[in-house]
Amino acid sequence: MKKLLAGAAMALALATGPAMAASHADNSVKLQLQWVTQAQFAGYYVALEKGFYEEEGLEVTILPGGPDIAPPQVLAGGGADAMLNWMPSALAAREKGLPVVNIAQPFKSSGLMLTCWKDTGITGPQDFKGKTIGVWFFGNEYPFLSWMSQEGISTDGGDDGVTVLKQGFNVDPLIQRQADCISTMTYNEYGQVLDAGVSEDELVTFKYEDMGVATLEDGIYVLEENLKDEMFKEKMVKFVRASMKGWKYAEENPGEAAEIVLEYDETGAQTEAHQKRMMGEIAKLTAGSNGALAEEDFQRTVDTLLAGGSDPVISKQPEGAWTHEITDAALQ
C-alpha cells in the first residue's frame, strides 16, 4: 500500500542519520502519518478534535503523508517526534541502521488481502499457479513472498508458479484484467474495486490474517535515542494514552469519527461515503488492542519476514525493536 513508500526512501533516511526531535522540554508533539488524511488515522484526529491531547497538556501537530514523504526520513531528520509505520518497513530501517522503536501498537489485525476475479477459477492458493498477481513492493512484498514460499509456489512465473506484477497504488490492473488478483486493503482499495462497478459476487478474497502470514501495521515508532530522555518519555506516555482514548472513541462512534477526519482533510479529496466505509473497516483492525504490542504478534511478524524467500526483509531476529515502557505507564 501507499504507506510503505517509506521503504523506497529508506536509503535516504539512513543517510540522514538519527537526530533528536527538537523541543523535548516543551509539550509539543509532532506525529508523521504514513499517508494522507483519512480514516486510517482517525484515532489521532479524534483525540485532537475531542481535546484528549489538550487534557494531557499536549500540543499535537498531525503531519499528513504523501507519495514524496518517507516517515523514517522525517523521523531521522528530527521533523517529527513519532511516526506511524508498518512493521516490515520499521524493522528493515532498524536493521539498516536507523534505530526506531515501537512504543505502541493500536492496530491489532492486518487489513492486507488479495482480491481476485472469481471467473479465473481461483478458490484457494493452490489455484494461483499460472496466474498473474499484483503485489505492492517497498516492503509489502515480503508477506506475499513468504506466503508463496510456505505454499511451495514459485514466484518466477510459468504454469507452476505465479507471475508477480509490480502493482501501483491503484486497482487498475484488476479492473483492466492485467492481473487475476491484486493487493488490496480491506478498508480502502477493496472499496475502490466495488466503486468501479464490480460486485462482490464477482470476486474472491484472501485475507493475509486468515492465511497466517499477516504482519503488523500502523504502529507508533520513535527513535531509540529519544527514549533516554525522561521528558520525552513522559510526553510519549501522555500522547499514547490520549491517542488510544481517541481510537476507542472512534471504534464506538465510527460515523462521527469519519466526519472528524473529513474536517481535517485540507485537500477535499475524500468523500463522506468512502471515509465512513473506511472507518467501519478500520474499527475491526483496532478492536482488541489497548495500545500495547502483543509479543506473539511481534514474533509472528518477524517469522513471516524472515521467511520471505531468498531475499528476506530482515536477516536476523531484531533486538530492542519494541518496548512496553510507554504503554505500561499510559495504561495505569
Buried (B, 14 or more C-beta within 10 A) or exposed (E): BBBBBBBBBBEEBBEBEBBBBEBBEEBBBBBBBBBBBBBBBBBBBBBBBBEBBBEBEBEBEBBBBEEEBBBBBBBBBBBBBBBBBBBBBBBBBBBEEBBBBBBBBBBBBBBBBBBBBBEBEBEEBEBBBBBBBBBBBBBBBBBBBBBBBBBEBEBEEEEEBBBBBEBEBEBBBBBEEEBBBBBBBBBBBBBBBBEEEBEEEEBBBBBBBEBEBBBBBBBBBBBBEBBEBEEBBBBBBBBBBBBBBBBBBBBEBBEBBBBBBBEBBEEEEBEEEBBBBBBBBBBBBBEEBBBBBBEEBBEBBBBBBBBBBEEBBBEEEBEEBBBBBBBEBBBE
